[in-house]
Amino acid sequence: MFYEAFLAGFWSSLGSTIGKLTGAEYIVGDSYVIWAALLIVMVLVNTWGCRHYLRSLDAASDSVTPTVVSAATSYVLSGLIGVMFFDEGASVRWWIGATLIIIGLALVARPRNKQKFT
């Protein structure tokens, strides 16, 4: 279940990256063929990510854990891709915020101990 949810986040961030490339003048230029091909690939990649997400939901006992794993994976990978490939700036404050979001998501997804009160 965790593997499928991780793959869902991975494919989601890759789909976003391909979507960003459709607007990049240095990639597309004036070619509608390249633009359309990138859009088709983006839809296919996002569909593949949805497939993995649905499989993770099917394997899980609740919907929170796959959602958290997928969202955290997508968030971190999108940030790393932006920094490494698109020369986007990510300050220390951004990374601290990303870490806090992931910690919060992990707290939401953790298993709860049910205590019986008599």
Summary of the structure (lengths in Angstrom):
residues: 118
radius of gyration: 17.6
end to end distance: 35.2
largest distance: 72.2
contacts: 321
relative contact order: 0.16
helix: 78%
strand: 0%
